[in-house]
Amino acid sequence: MEFNYSQKVKNLQARLKGFMEEHIYPSEAQIQQDIDQGGPFSYSMKIEDLKQKARAEGLWNLFLPKSHGGTLTNLEYAPLCEIMGGVTWAPEVFNCSAPDTGNMEVLVRYGTDEQKKQWLEPLLDGKIRSCFAMTEPGVASSDATNIQASIKRDGNEYVINGRKWFSSGAPDPRCKLFIFMGKTDQDNPDRHKQQSMILVPLESKGVTVIRPLPVFGFDALDRVSEVKFENVRVPVSNILLGEGRGFEIAQGRLGPGRVHHCMRLIGLAERSLESMCRRTMKRVAFGKPISEQTVTLERIAESRILIEQARLLVLKAAYMMDTVGNKVAKAEIAMIKVAAPNMACRVIDWAIQAHGGAGVINDFGLARAYANARMLRIADGPDEVHRNQIGRLELKKYL
Ligand SMILES: Cc1cc2nc3c(=O)[nH]c(=O)nc-3n(C[C@H](O)[C@H](O)[C@H](O)COP(=O)(O)OP(=O)(O)OC[C@H]3O[C@@H](n4cnc5c(N)ncnc54)[C@H](O)[C@@H]3O)c2cc1C
């Protein structure tokens, strides 16, 4: 494995850092305030303006893998995604934010030409946003075979019923599409063939966004919401890949989506560590800078070690995805999905502690950063489920 980034990646890193310094960091606090005040049913026009600038500079859709029409491999994208991830709202500026990137990859991989024209093109253009609706309030959704929503064929249409929650992005007025998971064949003896995925326009009759769900009290963090689907009718051509193929798509979708989250978290942990260093170097307590209190120095050192470890594992997972495919890379993807959020929680928690009271208010963004990292120990599969998978793969070696 080559540890040096290619010249192409170094150039993109420099351009992206330049963009962050010129356009993102100076407006970081202001835009965050707009997002918080606007709430989940709103969006920032300033982000829309920045999107035009990023696109004009060619810093657009960098997430799209080379194998599927993009210009970068996963390995090349990782250090760039990390830079964007340093500010929680920044990935959207580059059209590289969740859940759109995962949804776009689904459409690229599994969409028909017609589906791509209708939904993928406006998503790649950053004109609309999208939502992934799998999790349900009524069942333990970390086991996706439990999903109960129904997708029933009726002539040339499918009729959809069910209740979803934690559907990220649904209240955003720009969100126009759900990728919806439900059961087309409840009685199939193979529980992994019961589910399908289908495209549901948000404006369909019978779709109701019931309520936004604040995450750790942050109204607009991830814009998660509860949504009701009541006798929603869509044409049969909206099915993705075919009936009973929902799990197959979920595997394809969650691989890159998970790794992108981890790449962003490394950027967030880096910025939290930077903030911890800067703040503790200038605050003096009991006769010396807080940075020189042994416990702080230890935590700074340990944070650096943890970040470097996580970065290497992210790069390895990305390298495996590029070289042997997402399926064979499943252990690495699962490992990083456990390692990165836990690392980020630890580093951000130490940064909060080092800031004293200032760590838990909004001035330094650390409380939001922590909420972001903590929720990623659950979203896209809880730690325990990934550890179970890693454990089983380990045991399999000795069968
Ligand atoms: C901020 C946020 C954003 C999200 N965005 C989306 C989205 O856009 N679309 C979407 O569909 N979903 C989304 N989710 C939902 C997320 O994927 C689910 O919350 C997750 O899969 C867990 O499902 P559950 O909440 O039903 O927990 P449950 O399945 O009820 O599990 C509860 C707990 O049980 C434990 N557990 C479960 N299985 C095992 C096991 N095998 N061994 C040991 N312990 C176990 C774990 O600790 C787990 O946290 C989001 C969640 C959050 C928090």
The ligand as a Gaussian input file, in Angstrom:
#p B3LYP/6-31G(d) Opt

LIG

0 1
 C      -29.134000      10.748000      13.722000
 C      -29.602000       9.513000      13.048000
 C      -29.806000       9.508000      11.671000
 C      -30.347000       8.389000      11.044000
 N      -30.634000       8.429000       9.702000
 C      -31.331000       7.404000       9.138000
 C      -31.808000       7.498000       7.782000
 O      -31.550000       8.478000       7.081000
 N      -32.588000       6.491000       7.299000
 C      -32.900000       5.387000       8.039000
 O      -33.608000       4.514000       7.555000
 N      -32.434000       5.267000       9.327000
 C      -31.680000       6.244000       9.883000
 N      -31.239000       6.140000      11.187000
 C      -31.647000       4.997000      11.980000
 C      -30.527000       4.049000      12.358000
 O      -30.000000       3.421000      11.241000
 C      -31.140000       3.076000      13.405000
 O      -31.427000       3.842000      14.557000
 C      -30.198000       1.928000      13.715000
 O      -30.090000       1.039000      12.624000
 C      -30.676000       1.139000      14.943000
 O      -32.000000       0.724000      14.779000
 P      -33.039000       1.020000      15.960000
 O      -33.003000       2.476000      16.288000
 O      -34.360000       0.443000      15.582000
 O      -32.447000       0.275000      17.220000
 P      -32.787000      -1.204000      17.707000
 O      -32.738000      -2.144000      16.573000
 O      -34.026000      -1.144000      18.536000
 O      -31.532000      -1.504000      18.619000
 C      -31.347000      -0.865000      19.895000
 C      -30.017000      -1.231000      20.464000
 O      -29.953000      -2.617000      20.661000
 C      -28.613000      -3.057000      20.591000
 N      -28.503000      -4.157000      19.641000
 C      -29.171000      -4.330000      18.493000
 N      -28.767000      -5.442000      17.861000
 C      -27.832000      -5.996000      18.637000
 C      -27.023000      -7.175000      18.554000
 N      -27.111000      -7.985000      17.494000
 N      -26.155000      -7.431000      19.566000
 C      -26.049000      -6.604000      20.626000
 N      -26.785000      -5.493000      20.768000
 C      -27.661000      -5.195000      19.793000
 C      -27.792000      -1.872000      20.139000
 O      -27.164000      -1.267000      21.257000
 C      -28.827000      -0.941000      19.569000
 O      -28.416000       0.428000      19.604000
 C      -30.629000       7.236000      11.812000
 C      -30.369000       7.223000      13.190000
 C      -29.857000       8.325000      13.800000
 C      -29.608000       8.291000      15.282000

